[in-house]
Amino acid sequence: MPEMHFHIRWPDGSRETCYSPSLVIKDHLAVGQDYPVEEFVALTRLALGIASERVRARYGFPCGRAQAQLARIEMSARRQGPGTVHIESFEE
């Protein structure tokens, strides 16, 4: 499976590099777009869930790295104030 990283900027200006075990994240987020924090979390939850299930279908177990990445995103989102998450780039 082609894994990838996506680079984001949180409302507080901090940057984060996030992991996805598949390219499915590109179906849910777009480079250059801004997403309200809650929408960003919902979209990444959906995309990383799909990616993890693809790993399960292929290898028999879900992707722990995708689950861990989602947990980090959810934790970071709770620390943010109102605002948007900017998608800076994708890296395959």
N, CA, C and O atoms as a GROMACS GRO file, in nm:
protein
  368
    1MET      N    1   0.084  -0.119   0.000
    1MET     CA    2   0.000   0.000   0.000
    1MET      C    3   0.088   0.124   0.000
    1MET      O    4   0.186   0.132   0.074
    2PRO      N    5   0.054   0.219  -0.082
    2PRO     CA    6   0.135   0.342  -0.084
    2PRO      C    7   0.099   0.432   0.035
    2PRO      O    8  -0.011   0.486   0.043
    3GLU      N    9   0.193   0.445   0.126
    3GLU     CA   10   0.168   0.535   0.239
    3GLU      C   11   0.204   0.676   0.199
    3GLU      O   12   0.274   0.699   0.100
    4MET      N   13   0.157   0.771   0.277
    4MET     CA   14   0.186   0.911   0.247
    4MET      C   15   0.182   0.994   0.374
    4MET      O   16   0.137   0.948   0.479
    5HIS      N   17   0.229   1.116   0.362
    5HIS     CA   18   0.222   1.214   0.470
    5HIS      C   19   0.147   1.336   0.419
    5HIS      O   20   0.150   1.368   0.300
    6PHE      N   21   0.078   1.402   0.510
    6PHE     CA   22   0.014   1.528   0.475
    6PHE      C   23   0.054   1.631   0.580
    6PHE      O   24   0.056   1.603   0.699
    7HIS      N   25   0.085   1.749   0.531
    7HIS     CA   26   0.138   1.856   0.616
    7HIS      C   27   0.028   1.959   0.640
    7HIS      O   28  -0.036   2.008   0.546
    8ILE      N   29   0.007   1.991   0.768
    8ILE     CA   30  -0.101   2.082   0.805
    8ILE      C   31  -0.051   2.196   0.891
    8ILE      O   32   0.057   2.189   0.951
    9ARG      N   33  -0.132   2.302   0.897
    9ARG     CA   34  -0.105   2.413   0.989
    9ARG      C   35  -0.232   2.432   1.072
    9ARG      O   36  -0.340   2.456   1.019
   10TRP      N   37  -0.215   2.422   1.203
   10TRP     CA   38  -0.326   2.439   1.298
   10TRP      C   39  -0.361   2.586   1.314
   10TRP      O   40  -0.282   2.672   1.275
   11PRO      N   41  -0.478   2.619   1.370
   11PRO     CA   42  -0.516   2.760   1.390
   11PRO      C   43  -0.415   2.841   1.470
   11PRO      O   44  -0.402   2.962   1.449
   12ASP      N   45  -0.343   2.776   1.564
   12ASP     CA   46  -0.245   2.850   1.644
   12ASP      C   47  -0.114   2.874   1.570
   12ASP      O   48  -0.021   2.931   1.626
   13GLY      N   49  -0.106   2.829   1.444
   13GLY     CA   50   0.014   2.849   1.363
   13GLY      C   51   0.112   2.734   1.367
   13GLY      O   52   0.207   2.730   1.288
   14SER      N   53   0.092   2.639   1.457
   14SER     CA   54   0.184   2.525   1.464
   14SER      C   55   0.162   2.435   1.342
   14SER      O   56   0.051   2.425   1.289
   15ARG      N   57   0.269   2.370   1.301
   15ARG     CA   58   0.264   2.281   1.186
   15ARG      C   59   0.282   2.137   1.233
   15ARG      O   60   0.348   2.110   1.334
   16GLU      N   61   0.222   2.046   1.158
   16GLU     CA   62   0.233   1.904   1.192
   16GLU      C   63   0.239   1.823   1.063
   16GLU      O   64   0.171   1.855   0.965
   17THR      N   65   0.320   1.720   1.065
   17THR     CA   66   0.324   1.623   0.956
   17THR      C   67   0.247   1.501   1.003
   17THR      O   68   0.278   1.443   1.108
   18CYS      N   69   0.146   1.462   0.926
   18CYS     CA   70   0.058   1.352   0.962
   18CYS      C   71   0.079   1.235   0.866
   18CYS      O   72   0.123   1.253   0.753
   19TYR      N   73   0.048   1.117   0.914
   19TYR     CA   74   0.069   0.993   0.839
   19TYR      C   75  -0.063   0.931   0.795
   19TYR      O   76  -0.162   0.936   0.867
   20SER      N   77  -0.063   0.873   0.676
   20SER     CA   78  -0.175   0.790   0.629
   20SER      C   79  -0.116   0.667   0.561
   20SER      O   80  -0.022   0.679   0.482
   21PRO      N   81  -0.170   0.548   0.591
   21PRO     CA   82  -0.117   0.428   0.528
   21PRO      C   83  -0.163   0.409   0.383
   21PRO      O   84  -0.122   0.314   0.317
   22SER      N   85  -0.247   0.500   0.334
   22SER     CA   86  -0.288   0.492   0.193
   22SER      C   87  -0.313   0.633   0.140
   22SER      O   88  -0.312   0.730   0.216
   23LEU      N   89  -0.335   0.642   0.011
   23LEU     CA   90  -0.359   0.771  -0.053
   23LEU      C   91  -0.502   0.820  -0.036
   23LEU      O   92  -0.537   0.926  -0.088
   24VAL      N   93  -0.586   0.747   0.037
   24VAL     CA   94  -0.727   0.782   0.053
   24VAL      C   95  -0.746   0.921   0.113
   24VAL      O   96  -0.850   0.983   0.092
   25ILE      N   97  -0.649   0.970   0.185
   25ILE     CA   98  -0.661   1.103   0.246
   25ILE      C   99  -0.684   1.209   0.138
   25ILE      O  100  -0.749   1.311   0.162
   26LYS      N  101  -0.630   1.184   0.017
   26LYS     CA  102  -0.648   1.278  -0.094
   26LYS      C  103  -0.793   1.286  -0.141
   26LYS      O  104  -0.832   1.384  -0.205
   27ASP      N  105  -0.872   1.184  -0.109
   27ASP     CA  106  -1.014   1.186  -0.145
   27ASP      C  107  -1.096   1.271  -0.049
   27ASP      O  108  -1.213   1.300  -0.076
   28HIS      N  109  -1.036   1.311   0.063
   28HIS     CA  110  -1.111   1.380   0.168
   28HIS      C  111  -1.057   1.519   0.202
   28HIS      O  112  -1.130   1.602   0.257
   29LEU      N  113  -0.932   1.544   0.170
   29LEU     CA  114  -0.870   1.675   0.197
   29LEU      C  115  -0.804   1.725   0.068
   29LEU      O  116  -0.764   1.646  -0.016
   30ALA      N  117  -0.794   1.856   0.055
   30ALA     CA  118  -0.732   1.914  -0.064
   30ALA      C  119  -0.623   2.013  -0.022
   30ALA      O  120  -0.642   2.093   0.069
   31VAL      N  121  -0.511   2.005  -0.090
   31VAL     CA  122  -0.400   2.098  -0.065
   31VAL      C  123  -0.447   2.241  -0.090
   31VAL      O  124  -0.517   2.268  -0.188
   32GLY      N  125  -0.409   2.330   0.000
   32GLY     CA  126  -0.444   2.471  -0.012
   32GLY      C  127  -0.578   2.507   0.051
   32GLY      O  128  -0.611   2.625   0.061
   33GLN      N  129  -0.653   2.408   0.095
   33GLN     CA  130  -0.784   2.433   0.154
   33GLN      C  131  -0.774   2.453   0.305
   33GLN      O  132  -0.682   2.404   0.370
   34ASP      N  133  -0.869   2.527   0.357
   34ASP     CA  134  -0.884   2.546   0.501
   34ASP      C  135  -1.012   2.476   0.544
   34ASP      O  136  -1.115   2.485   0.478
   35TYR      N  137  -1.003   2.405   0.657
   35TYR     CA  138  -1.117   2.333   0.712
   35TYR      C  139  -1.136   2.374   0.857
   35TYR      O  140  -1.039   2.378   0.933
   36PRO      N  141  -1.260   2.404   0.897
   36PRO     CA  142  -1.283   2.425   1.040
   36PRO      C  143  -1.230   2.304   1.116
   36PRO      O  144  -1.236   2.191   1.067
   37VAL      N  145  -1.178   2.327   1.236
   37VAL     CA  146  -1.114   2.220   1.313
   37VAL      C  147  -1.204   2.097   1.323
   37VAL      O  148  -1.158   1.986   1.298
   38GLU      N  149  -1.330   2.115   1.358
   38GLU     CA  150  -1.420   2.001   1.375
   38GLU      C  151  -1.438   1.924   1.244
   38GLU      O  152  -1.442   1.801   1.244
   39GLU      N  153  -1.448   1.996   1.133
   39GLU     CA  154  -1.462   1.929   1.004
   39GLU      C  155  -1.334   1.854   0.968
   39GLU      O  156  -1.340   1.742   0.918
   40PHE      N  157  -1.219   1.916   0.993
   40PHE     CA  158  -1.090   1.849   0.967
   40PHE      C  159  -1.080   1.718   1.045
   40PHE      O  160  -1.040   1.616   0.990
   41VAL      N  161  -1.116   1.722   1.172
   41VAL     CA  162  -1.110   1.601   1.254
   41VAL      C  163  -1.205   1.495   1.197
   41VAL      O  164  -1.168   1.378   1.186
   42ALA      N  165  -1.326   1.534   1.161
   42ALA     CA  166  -1.422   1.439   1.106
   42ALA      C  167  -1.371   1.378   0.975
   42ALA      O  168  -1.384   1.258   0.954
   43LEU      N  169  -1.315   1.460   0.888
   43LEU     CA  170  -1.265   1.411   0.760
   43LEU      C  171  -1.145   1.318   0.778
   43LEU      O  172  -1.136   1.215   0.710
   44THR      N  173  -1.054   1.354   0.868
   44THR     CA  174  -0.939   1.266   0.890
   44THR      C  175  -0.982   1.138   0.960
   44THR      O  176  -0.927   1.031   0.934
   45ARG      N  177  -1.080   1.147   1.050
   45ARG     CA  178  -1.132   1.026   1.116
   45ARG      C  179  -1.188   0.929   1.009
   45ARG      O  180  -1.161   0.809   1.013
   46LEU      N  181  -1.264   0.983   0.916
   46LEU     CA  182  -1.321   0.901   0.809
   46LEU      C  183  -1.210   0.842   0.721
   46LEU      O  184  -1.207   0.721   0.698
   47ALA      N  185  -1.121   0.927   0.673
   47ALA     CA  186  -1.016   0.882   0.580
   47ALA      C  187  -0.920   0.782   0.647
   47ALA      O  188  -0.887   0.680   0.587
   48LEU      N  189  -0.877   0.810   0.768
   48LEU     CA  190  -0.784   0.719   0.835
   48LEU      C  191  -0.854   0.588   0.874
   48LEU      O  192  -0.790   0.484   0.880
   49GLY      N  193  -0.984   0.595   0.899
   49GLY     CA  194  -1.060   0.472   0.925
   49GLY      C  195  -1.065   0.385   0.801
   49GLY      O  196  -1.046   0.263   0.809
   50ILE      N  197  -1.092   0.446   0.686
   50ILE     CA  198  -1.093   0.372   0.560
   50ILE      C  199  -0.955   0.312   0.533
   50ILE      O  200  -0.943   0.196   0.496
   51ALA      N  201  -0.851   0.393   0.552
   51ALA     CA  202  -0.714   0.346   0.529
   51ALA      C  203  -0.680   0.229   0.620
   51ALA      O  204  -0.620   0.131   0.576
   52SER      N  205  -0.718   0.238   0.746
   52SER     CA  206  -0.691   0.131   0.841
   52SER      C  207  -0.765   0.003   0.802
   52SER      O  208  -0.711  -0.107   0.815
   53GLU      N  209  -0.887   0.018   0.754
   53GLU     CA  210  -0.964  -0.099   0.710
   53GLU      C  211  -0.903  -0.162   0.584
   53GLU      O  212  -0.911  -0.283   0.566
   54ARG      N  213  -0.842  -0.081   0.499
   54ARG     CA  214  -0.773  -0.136   0.382
   54ARG      C  215  -0.655  -0.222   0.426
   54ARG      O  216  -0.628  -0.328   0.368
   55VAL      N  217  -0.585  -0.175   0.529
   55VAL     CA  218  -0.475  -0.254   0.584
   55VAL      C  219  -0.530  -0.384   0.642
   55VAL      O  220  -0.473  -0.491   0.620
   56ARG      N  221  -0.642  -0.375   0.715
   56ARG     CA  222  -0.702  -0.496   0.773
   56ARG      C  223  -0.739  -0.597   0.663
   56ARG      O  224  -0.714  -0.716   0.676
   57ALA      N  225  -0.798  -0.547   0.555
   57ALA     CA  226  -0.839  -0.635   0.445
   57ALA      C  227  -0.718  -0.705   0.382
   57ALA      O  228  -0.727  -0.820   0.339
   58ARG      N  229  -0.608  -0.635   0.377
   58ARG     CA  230  -0.489  -0.691   0.311
   58ARG      C  231  -0.405  -0.778   0.404
   58ARG      O  232  -0.354  -0.882   0.362
   59TYR      N  233  -0.390  -0.734   0.531
   59TYR     CA  234  -0.297  -0.802   0.621
   59TYR      C  235  -0.364  -0.871   0.740
   59TYR      O  236  -0.299  -0.945   0.814
   60GLY      N  237  -0.495  -0.849   0.759
   60GLY     CA  238  -0.566  -0.916   0.866
   60GLY      C  239  -0.572  -0.841   0.998
   60GLY      O  240  -0.626  -0.892   1.096
   61PHE      N  241  -0.518  -0.720   1.002
   61PHE     CA  242  -0.523  -0.638   1.124
   61PHE      C  243  -0.527  -0.491   1.084
   61PHE      O  244  -0.474  -0.455   0.979
   62PRO      N  245  -0.588  -0.406   1.167
   62PRO     CA  246  -0.595  -0.264   1.133
   62PRO      C  247  -0.458  -0.197   1.146
   62PRO      O  248  -0.366  -0.252   1.206
   63CYS      N  249  -0.447  -0.080   1.089
   63CYS     CA  250  -0.321  -0.006   1.093
   63CYS      C  251  -0.307   0.071   1.223
   63CYS      O  252  -0.377   0.170   1.246
   64GLY      N  253  -0.218   0.027   1.308
   64GLY     CA  254  -0.193   0.093   1.435
   64GLY      C  255  -0.140   0.234   1.418
   64GLY      O  256  -0.171   0.322   1.498
   65ARG      N  257  -0.060   0.256   1.315
   65ARG     CA  258  -0.006   0.391   1.293
   65ARG      C  259  -0.116   0.489   1.256
   65ARG      O  260  -0.113   0.605   1.297
   66ALA      N  261  -0.214   0.444   1.176
   66ALA     CA  262  -0.327   0.531   1.140
   66ALA      C  263  -0.410   0.563   1.265
   66ALA      O  264  -0.452   0.677   1.284
   67GLN      N  265  -0.432   0.462   1.349
   67GLN     CA  266  -0.508   0.484   1.472
   67GLN      C  267  -0.434   0.580   1.565
   67GLN      O  268  -0.496   0.667   1.627
   68ALA      N  269  -0.302   0.565   1.574
   68ALA     CA  270  -0.222   0.655   1.658
   68ALA      C  271  -0.223   0.797   1.602
   68ALA      O  272  -0.229   0.894   1.678
   69GLN      N  273  -0.217   0.810   1.470
   69GLN     CA  274  -0.220   0.943   1.408
   69GLN      C  275  -0.353   1.010   1.436
   69GLN      O  276  -0.356   1.129   1.469
   70LEU      N  277  -0.462   0.937   1.424
   70LEU     CA  278  -0.593   0.995   1.454
   70LEU      C  279  -0.600   1.040   1.600
   70LEU      O  280  -0.653   1.147   1.628
   71ALA      N  281  -0.548   0.962   1.690
   71ALA     CA  282  -0.547   1.002   1.832
   71ALA      C  283  -0.469   1.131   1.852
   71ALA      O  284  -0.511   1.217   1.929
   72ARG      N  285  -0.355   1.146   1.782
   72ARG     CA  286  -0.275   1.271   1.794
   72ARG      C  287  -0.353   1.388   1.736
   72ARG      O  288  -0.351   1.497   1.793
   73ILE      N  289  -0.420   1.368   1.623
   73ILE     CA  290  -0.500   1.476   1.563
   73ILE      C  291  -0.610   1.518   1.658
   73ILE      O  292  -0.632   1.637   1.680
   74GLU      N  293  -0.681   1.421   1.715
   74GLU     CA  294  -0.790   1.453   1.807
   74GLU      C  295  -0.739   1.527   1.930
   74GLU      O  296  -0.804   1.620   1.978
   75MET      N  297  -0.623   1.486   1.982
   75MET     CA  298  -0.565   1.553   2.099
   75MET      C  299  -0.524   1.696   2.064
   75MET      O  300  -0.552   1.789   2.140
   76SER      N  301  -0.459   1.714   1.951
   76SER     CA  302  -0.419   1.848   1.909
   76SER      C  303  -0.540   1.937   1.885
   76SER      O  304  -0.538   2.055   1.919
   77ALA      N  305  -0.644   1.882   1.827
   77ALA     CA  306  -0.765   1.959   1.798
   77ALA      C  307  -0.829   2.012   1.927
   77ALA      O  308  -0.881   2.123   1.929
   78ARG      N  309  -0.827   1.931   2.032
   78ARG     CA  310  -0.884   1.975   2.160
   78ARG      C  311  -0.810   2.095   2.219
   78ARG      O  312  -0.868   2.172   2.296
   79ARG      N  313  -0.684   2.111   2.184
   79ARG     CA  314  -0.604   2.222   2.237
   79ARG      C  315  -0.619   2.349   2.155
   79ARG      O  316  -0.577   2.457   2.198
   80GLN      N  317  -0.679   2.338   2.038
   80GLN     CA  318  -0.693   2.454   1.949
   80GLN      C  319  -0.815   2.538   1.986
   80GLN      O  320  -0.915   2.487   2.037
   81GLY      N  321  -0.804   2.665   1.960
   81GLY     CA  322  -0.920   2.752   1.971
   81GLY      C  323  -0.997   2.745   1.841
   81GLY      O  324  -0.970   2.660   1.756
   82PRO      N  325  -1.094   2.833   1.825
   82PRO     CA  326  -1.168   2.834   1.699
   82PRO      C  327  -1.074   2.871   1.584
   82PRO      O  328  -0.975   2.942   1.603
   83GLY      N  329  -1.106   2.823   1.469
   83GLY     CA  330  -1.025   2.855   1.352
   83GLY      C  331  -1.026   2.741   1.254
   83GLY      O  332  -1.108   2.649   1.262
   84THR      N  333  -0.932   2.748   1.160
   84THR     CA  334  -0.927   2.648   1.055
   84THR      C  335  -0.791   2.581   1.049
   84THR      O  336  -0.689   2.636   1.092
   85VAL      N  337  -0.793   2.460   0.995
   85VAL     CA  338  -0.671   2.384   0.969
   85VAL      C  339  -0.642   2.399   0.820
   85VAL      O  340  -0.729   2.376   0.736
   86HIS      N  341  -0.519   2.439   0.788
   86HIS     CA  342  -0.479   2.459   0.649
   86HIS      C  343  -0.400   2.336   0.604
   86HIS      O  344  -0.308   2.292   0.672
   87ILE      N  345  -0.437   2.282   0.487
   87ILE     CA  346  -0.365   2.168   0.430
   87ILE      C  347  -0.253   2.226   0.342
   87ILE      O  348  -0.279   2.284   0.238
   88GLU      N  349  -0.130   2.208   0.387
   88GLU     CA  350  -0.015   2.267   0.317
   88GLU      C  351   0.033   2.182   0.199
   88GLU      O  352   0.060   2.235   0.092
   89SER      N  353   0.044   2.052   0.219
   89SER     CA  354   0.094   1.968   0.110
   89SER      C  355   0.073   1.820   0.140
   89SER      O  356   0.047   1.779   0.253
   90PHE      N  357   0.085   1.741   0.034
   90PHE     CA  358   0.086   1.595   0.043
   90PHE      C  359   0.225   1.549   0.001
   90PHE      O  360   0.289   1.611  -0.084
   91GLU      N  361   0.270   1.442   0.061
   91GLU     CA  362   0.402   1.385   0.027
   91GLU      C  363   0.386   1.233   0.016
   91GLU      O  364   0.357   1.165   0.115
   92GLU      N  365   0.406   1.182  -0.102
   92GLU     CA  366   0.394   1.037  -0.123
   92GLU      C  367   0.529   0.971  -0.109
   92GLU      O  368   0.540   0.849  -0.123
   0.00000   0.00000   0.00000
